[in-house]
Amino acid sequence: MTRTGTRKSWTGVATGVAVLISLMFLRGYDPPLLQYLRNAGFDQLQRIWPREKQDLPVRIVDIDEASLAKLGQWPWSRQKLGQLVTELSTMGAAVIAFDIVFPEPDRLSPSRIAGDPDLVSRLSPTARQEIAASFPDNDEIFAEAIKGRPVVLAFSNAPGNERKVPPRTAGFAQTGLDASKAPPLIQSVAANLEKLESVAAGFGGINLDLAREQGIARRVPMLWTDGTGFYPSLALEALRVVQGASTFVVNASENSENAIDSIRVGDFEIPVAEDSGFTLRYRPNSPDTYVSAYRVISGTEREALAPLINGSIVFIGTSAAGLLDVRTTSLGETVPGVLVHAQVVEQVLSGDYLIRPQWVGGAELLAFFILGLLLIAAIMFWSPLTGAAAGIAALAILTFASAYAFRSLGVLIDSTFPILGIILTFLATVAFRLLVTDSDRRMLRNAFGHFVSPDVLHEIESHPDSLKLGGEVKNITVLFVDIRGFTTLSEKLPPENLVPLINTLLDRWSNSIIAQGGTIDKFIGDSIMAFWNAPLSKDNHQYYAALAALGIRHQTAELNADEAIGKILKERGQWPLRCGVGMCTGPACVGNMGSQTRFDYSAVGETVNIAARTETASKRANFDVVIAGELATATQKLAVLPAGRVAMAGRSSQMQIWAVAGDENLAQSPDFAELRSLHDGLLKDLAAKRDDRIVDAIGKCVVLSERIAPRLKEFYAAIEGRRSDFA
């Protein structure tokens, strides 16, 4: 492959990677379409491999069409429901859980009928009392049937009700970080009559997560919250009551708040999603799960029904179409809502869970990214046909991984998004290879590849119309840095030592500049010119230039500390190496400068000239890092000291310069605050020409400099000979 072809291929790779990253961001946003596809994929896995039916002690007493035909329309009197509870208890039901809420008094209760004013208006008060006393209350009959028996009543999260929280009989303990706001929030509830609640063994929520799951009952919230405490679902409470447990243990994440890992109830550890959602793995609906309610209430089939009921967790609900409690499962079946709760209990009893751990989403994205990279490389470095084969292989790997994880591990791994992403990446990369010519890119690489920094090259590639001489005026910060005493150093060191030393030093300085977002303009012997805020804009560019200068100082010190380099320099009397940095901020012309065939991206103007002269002025200040002109607000946060006013060639007036002693940490230290105070006093003495105080003030600053920045000693020592700079 030619060099040009290679460049074109890498451009195609970059384009493909951009598509991959864009798709990954899309997955992070997770729009409804992706959620729908993901859930549809999981549903398909369940339809291919549904949960196998086992002989488990879970039954549904069904208020079905046959029961309504035998016993009359719903709602039935609570007396009948009391009979139902009594019969089930007699047959040995381990738990009786109602998937029904009883929020209002029984309208069919005789005592309520006796209170009807239209019926008793012509009776005497004594007759009314006698009738009221003799007519039974069906709710009390129902409560008496519940009392002392393992009956779990339901509550429903129903916005708009006056009651805000349901009752709760169980205790909750929690491990990990606070997760009290993780489950769905109870806004208000439809609960049961107080006389029923006072005798029930437990209470559980019956709402399903339908809106989030596109109307399919894929998940059940195992817990609810009022913002401070937890409330169990109907299935979870039934499991607690059947084991005689008094407490649930909520195992929350150790790393993240409001994230639940699992729930322990008695002997069962139940894995759930962060919000306590339990993912159902359905088995096909089976008639032998149900017992018609009228058969139980009649009391005539106890012998036949007892083997089904004895020791079972019994849910009471309805499959009658007119009562509108029907749900669609992941298998595509329409089933009564009560079956959903029953299948949750079946899964727990069998230990057959479906989980989607927190790491799965990241693993899916990583797999997608790796397979996508391999696909892009196959297309760009081989051929679209090879890429197609690689794409088919990637799709097969993703499908197999998802199927294996589901069948063998009970882990839900989404293959729909990676498959869709691989297809889109394939199409985008092939389109790039087929449609994009490489002539412009070849020209750009040939013209600029060896002469400008990667940042500038990227800017030019993004804006090809910038390929003309000239430029723009921008406010930039320019930095010059060189080695102090380089002439002597070059005379003392042999070339085989000098050249590697200079290259090492320039490399380290360059890294400091680039790390702070600077653009290296050019290398000039032992010096570097760099600038900030061009070609790419950068806020607080003077501040970052100053940080780069401090980095240059640090890199120079590290090089001095190197034993091998130090030995060479000390043998020739050139240790330690010292740098000088000068900076200035102001307007300059930046752009492509040179001839039509050979040019560089550079900066020219008075600001550049002043920065170069500031580097020279740093020698007069006897300090290594100096800024000329006004300080930006951000730069003032650094440890900066006024260093006087100096003459600049080409300017009629002197310019203020500043010595940069250190970063924000030094600026905020008590020692520097004391030094700044002494320095301000020294400036006043210099301005007032108080000769008797200047020497003493300089001495105090020198002593304090020992603790702060030893380089400042030389700076203060030079002030005596620079009094005119402070006049």
ChimeraX attribute file (.defattr): number of C-alpha atoms within 10 A of each C-alpha:
attribute: neighborCount
match mode: 1-to-1
recipient: residues
	/A:1	9
	/A:2	7
	/A:3	9
	/A:4	15
	/A:5	14
	/A:6	13
	/A:7	16
	/A:8	22
	/A:9	22
	/A:10	15
	/A:11	17
	/A:12	24
	/A:13	24
	/A:14	15
	/A:15	17
	/A:16	27
	/A:17	18
	/A:18	13
	/A:19	20
	/A:20	24
	/A:21	14
	/A:22	13
	/A:23	22
	/A:24	20
	/A:25	12
	/A:26	12
	/A:27	17
	/A:28	12
	/A:29	10
	/A:30	12
	/A:31	10
	/A:32	11
	/A:33	9
	/A:34	16
	/A:35	17
	/A:36	16
	/A:37	16
	/A:38	18
	/A:39	19
	/A:40	17
	/A:41	19
	/A:42	22
	/A:43	21
	/A:44	15
	/A:45	19
	/A:46	21
	/A:47	17
	/A:48	11
	/A:49	16
	/A:50	17
	/A:51	17
	/A:52	10
	/A:53	12
	/A:54	9
	/A:55	8
	/A:56	14
	/A:57	18
	/A:58	22
	/A:59	24
	/A:60	26
	/A:61	26
	/A:62	25
	/A:63	21
	/A:64	21
	/A:65	19
	/A:66	15
	/A:67	19
	/A:68	17
	/A:69	10
	/A:70	11
	/A:71	16
	/A:72	12
	/A:73	11
	/A:74	12
	/A:75	12
	/A:76	14
	/A:77	17
	/A:78	23
	/A:79	21
	/A:80	17
	/A:81	21
	/A:82	21
	/A:83	18
	/A:84	24
	/A:85	25
	/A:86	21
	/A:87	20
	/A:88	25
	/A:89	21
	/A:90	14
	/A:91	20
	/A:92	17
	/A:93	26
	/A:94	23
	/A:95	28
	/A:96	28
	/A:97	31
	/A:98	25
	/A:99	25
	/A:100	18
	/A:101	16
	/A:102	19
	/A:103	14
	/A:104	12
	/A:105	16
	/A:106	21
	/A:107	15
	/A:108	16
	/A:109	19
	/A:110	18
	/A:111	19
	/A:112	16
	/A:113	16
	/A:114	19
	/A:115	16
	/A:116	11
	/A:117	10
	/A:118	9
	/A:119	10
	/A:120	15
	/A:121	11
	/A:122	10
	/A:123	12
	/A:124	9
	/A:125	11
	/A:126	9
	/A:127	12
	/A:128	16
	/A:129	13
	/A:130	10
	/A:131	17
	/A:132	17
	/A:133	12
	/A:134	12
	/A:135	15
	/A:136	16
	/A:137	20
	/A:138	23
	/A:139	25
	/A:140	18
	/A:141	19
	/A:142	23
	/A:143	22
	/A:144	16
	/A:145	24
	/A:146	25
	/A:147	16
	/A:148	11
	/A:149	18
	/A:150	23
	/A:151	26
	/A:152	24
	/A:153	28
	/A:154	25
	/A:155	26
	/A:156	21
	/A:157	22
	/A:158	16
	/A:159	13
	/A:160	11
	/A:161	12
	/A:162	11
	/A:163	13
	/A:164	16
	/A:165	17
	/A:166	22
	/A:167	18
	/A:168	15
	/A:169	14
	/A:170	18
	/A:171	13
	/A:172	15
	/A:173	12
	/A:174	16
	/A:175	14
	/A:176	17
	/A:177	16
	/A:178	18
	/A:179	26
	/A:180	22
	/A:181	18
	/A:182	22
	/A:183	25
	/A:184	19
	/A:185	16
	/A:186	20
	/A:187	17
	/A:188	18
	/A:189	21
	/A:190	23
	/A:191	27
	/A:192	22
	/A:193	16
	/A:194	13
	/A:195	14
	/A:196	20
	/A:197	23
	/A:198	14
	/A:199	18
	/A:200	19
	/A:201	25
	/A:202	23
	/A:203	30
	/A:204	28
	/A:205	29
	/A:206	25
	/A:207	19
	/A:208	24
	/A:209	17
	/A:210	15
	/A:211	9
	/A:212	14
	/A:213	15
	/A:214	14
	/A:215	13
	/A:216	21
	/A:217	20
	/A:218	25
	/A:219	23
	/A:220	24
	/A:221	24
	/A:222	31
	/A:223	26
	/A:224	26
	/A:225	19
	/A:226	18
	/A:227	15
	/A:228	10
	/A:229	14
	/A:230	26
	/A:231	26
	/A:232	24
	/A:233	24
	/A:234	32
	/A:235	29
	/A:236	25
	/A:237	29
	/A:238	31
	/A:239	21
	/A:240	24
	/A:241	24
	/A:242	18
	/A:243	14
	/A:244	13
	/A:245	15
	/A:246	13
	/A:247	15
	/A:248	21
	/A:249	16
	/A:250	24
	/A:251	23
	/A:252	24
	/A:253	18
	/A:254	13
	/A:255	9
	/A:256	13
	/A:257	16
	/A:258	18
	/A:259	25
	/A:260	28
	/A:261	20
	/A:262	21
	/A:263	22
	/A:264	18
	/A:265	22
	/A:266	17
	/A:267	10
	/A:268	14
	/A:269	15
	/A:270	20
	/A:271	22
	/A:272	26
	/A:273	21
	/A:274	22
	/A:275	20
	/A:276	27
	/A:277	24
	/A:278	23
	/A:279	22
	/A:280	23
	/A:281	28
	/A:282	25
	/A:283	20
	/A:284	15
	/A:285	17
	/A:286	8
	/A:287	7
	/A:288	9
	/A:289	17
	/A:290	22
	/A:291	20
	/A:292	19
	/A:293	24
	/A:294	20
	/A:295	19
	/A:296	23
	/A:297	21
	/A:298	14
	/A:299	16
	/A:300	10
	/A:301	11
	/A:302	18
	/A:303	10
	/A:304	10
	/A:305	16
	/A:306	18
	/A:307	12
	/A:308	21
	/A:309	27
	/A:310	19
	/A:311	17
	/A:312	22
	/A:313	26
	/A:314	26
	/A:315	27
	/A:316	23
	/A:317	22
	/A:318	27
	/A:319	22
	/A:320	18
	/A:321	11
	/A:322	12
	/A:323	14
	/A:324	11
	/A:325	15
	/A:326	19
	/A:327	19
	/A:328	17
	/A:329	26
	/A:330	23
	/A:331	21
	/A:332	14
	/A:333	14
	/A:334	14
	/A:335	17
	/A:336	23
	/A:337	22
	/A:338	26
	/A:339	26
	/A:340	24
	/A:341	23
	/A:342	22
	/A:343	19
	/A:344	23
	/A:345	21
	/A:346	24
	/A:347	20
	/A:348	17
	/A:349	14
	/A:350	11
	/A:351	12
	/A:352	16
	/A:353	19
	/A:354	19
	/A:355	21
	/A:356	17
	/A:357	15
	/A:358	12
	/A:359	8
	/A:360	15
	/A:361	15
	/A:362	11
	/A:363	12
	/A:364	18
	/A:365	21
	/A:366	14
	/A:367	15
	/A:368	23
	/A:369	20
	/A:370	13
	/A:371	21
	/A:372	26
	/A:373	19
	/A:374	16
	/A:375	28
	/A:376	31
	/A:377	21
	/A:378	20
	/A:379	26
	/A:380	24
	/A:381	18
	/A:382	13
	/A:383	13
	/A:384	22
	/A:385	12
	/A:386	16
	/A:387	22
	/A:388	18
	/A:389	14
	/A:390	21
	/A:391	25
	/A:392	16
	/A:393	14
	/A:394	23
	/A:395	20
	/A:396	13
	/A:397	16
	/A:398	22
	/A:399	17
	/A:400	13
	/A:401	14
	/A:402	21
	/A:403	22
	/A:404	15
	/A:405	13
	/A:406	19
	/A:407	17
	/A:408	8
	/A:409	13
	/A:410	16
	/A:411	18
	/A:412	23
	/A:413	24
	/A:414	24
	/A:415	23
	/A:416	22
	/A:417	20
	/A:418	25
	/A:419	20
	/A:420	15
	/A:421	21
	/A:422	26
	/A:423	18
	/A:424	17
	/A:425	24
	/A:426	23
	/A:427	14
	/A:428	18
	/A:429	25
	/A:430	21
	/A:431	13
	/A:432	19
	/A:433	19
	/A:434	10
	/A:435	9
	/A:436	12
	/A:437	11
	/A:438	16
	/A:439	10
	/A:440	12
	/A:441	17
	/A:442	16
	/A:443	12
	/A:444	16
	/A:445	15
	/A:446	12
	/A:447	17
	/A:448	19
	/A:449	14
	/A:450	11
	/A:451	17
	/A:452	21
	/A:453	15
	/A:454	13
	/A:455	15
	/A:456	19
	/A:457	20
	/A:458	11
	/A:459	13
	/A:460	17
	/A:461	17
	/A:462	10
	/A:463	10
	/A:464	12
	/A:465	8
	/A:466	14
	/A:467	14
	/A:468	13
	/A:469	14
	/A:470	13
	/A:471	16
	/A:472	13
	/A:473	15
	/A:474	16
	/A:475	17
	/A:476	25
	/A:477	28
	/A:478	32
	/A:479	33
	/A:480	26
	/A:481	27
	/A:482	23
	/A:483	20
	/A:484	17
	/A:485	12
	/A:486	18
	/A:487	10
	/A:488	10
	/A:489	18
	/A:490	14
	/A:491	10
	/A:492	16
	/A:493	17
	/A:494	10
	/A:495	11
	/A:496	8
	/A:497	14
	/A:498	16
	/A:499	14
	/A:500	11
	/A:501	15
	/A:502	17
	/A:503	12
	/A:504	13
	/A:505	20
	/A:506	23
	/A:507	13
	/A:508	19
	/A:509	24
	/A:510	21
	/A:511	16
	/A:512	22
	/A:513	27
	/A:514	16
	/A:515	13
	/A:516	18
	/A:517	21
	/A:518	27
	/A:519	25
	/A:520	20
	/A:521	19
	/A:522	15
	/A:523	15
	/A:524	11
	/A:525	11
	/A:526	16
	/A:527	20
	/A:528	20
	/A:529	22
	/A:530	23
	/A:531	27
	/A:532	28
	/A:533	19
	/A:534	25
	/A:535	21
	/A:536	12
	/A:537	13
	/A:538	14
	/A:539	10
	/A:540	15
	/A:541	25
	/A:542	27
	/A:543	21
	/A:544	21
	/A:545	28
	/A:546	26
	/A:547	21
	/A:548	23
	/A:549	29
	/A:550	21
	/A:551	20
	/A:552	26
	/A:553	20
	/A:554	15
	/A:555	19
	/A:556	20
	/A:557	15
	/A:558	11
	/A:559	18
	/A:560	18
	/A:561	13
	/A:562	10
	/A:563	10
	/A:564	10
	/A:565	15
	/A:566	16
	/A:567	15
	/A:568	15
	/A:569	19
	/A:570	11
	/A:571	11
	/A:572	11
	/A:573	11
	/A:574	18
	/A:575	15
	/A:576	15
	/A:577	17
	/A:578	16
	/A:579	22
	/A:580	24
	/A:581	31
	/A:582	30
	/A:583	31
	/A:584	30
	/A:585	25
	/A:586	19
	/A:587	19
	/A:588	22
	/A:589	20
	/A:590	21
	/A:591	22
	/A:592	21
	/A:593	17
	/A:594	13
	/A:595	10
	/A:596	10
	/A:597	6
	/A:598	11
	/A:599	17
	/A:600	20
	/A:601	24
	/A:602	23
	/A:603	25
	/A:604	14
	/A:605	13
	/A:606	15
	/A:607	24
	/A:608	26
	/A:609	17
	/A:610	27
	/A:611	27
	/A:612	20
	/A:613	19
	/A:614	30
	/A:615	26
	/A:616	19
	/A:617	25
	/A:618	26
	/A:619	18
	/A:620	15
	/A:621	27
	/A:622	21
	/A:623	25
	/A:624	26
	/A:625	27
	/A:626	31
	/A:627	30
	/A:628	25
	/A:629	19
	/A:630	15
	/A:631	18
	/A:632	13
	/A:633	11
	/A:634	13
	/A:635	21
	/A:636	15
	/A:637	17
	/A:638	20
	/A:639	20
	/A:640	23
	/A:641	17
	/A:642	17
	/A:643	26
	/A:644	20
	/A:645	21
	/A:646	21
	/A:647	15
	/A:648	16
	/A:649	11
	/A:650	9
	/A:651	10
	/A:652	8
	/A:653	11
	/A:654	14
	/A:655	18
	/A:656	18
	/A:657	26
	/A:658	24
	/A:659	23
	/A:660	25
	/A:661	22
	/A:662	21
	/A:663	16
	/A:664	13
	/A:665	11
	/A:666	18
	/A:667	18
	/A:668	13
	/A:669	12
	/A:670	10
	/A:671	15
	/A:672	23
	/A:673	14
	/A:674	13
	/A:675	19
	/A:676	18
	/A:677	12
	/A:678	17
	/A:679	21
	/A:680	14
	/A:681	16
	/A:682	22
	/A:683	19
	/A:684	15
	/A:685	19
	/A:686	23
	/A:687	14
	/A:688	12
	/A:689	14
	/A:690	12
	/A:691	10
	/A:692	9
	/A:693	13
	/A:694	21
	/A:695	16
	/A:696	12
	/A:697	18
	/A:698	21
	/A:699	14
	/A:700	16
	/A:701	22
	/A:702	22
	/A:703	14
	/A:704	18
	/A:705	20
	/A:706	12
	/A:707	10
	/A:708	18
	/A:709	14
	/A:710	14
	/A:711	15
	/A:712	22
	/A:713	20
	/A:714	14
	/A:715	23
	/A:716	23
	/A:717	17
	/A:718	17
	/A:719	21
	/A:720	13
	/A:721	11
	/A:722	18
	/A:723	15
	/A:724	13
	/A:725	19
	/A:726	20
	/A:727	14
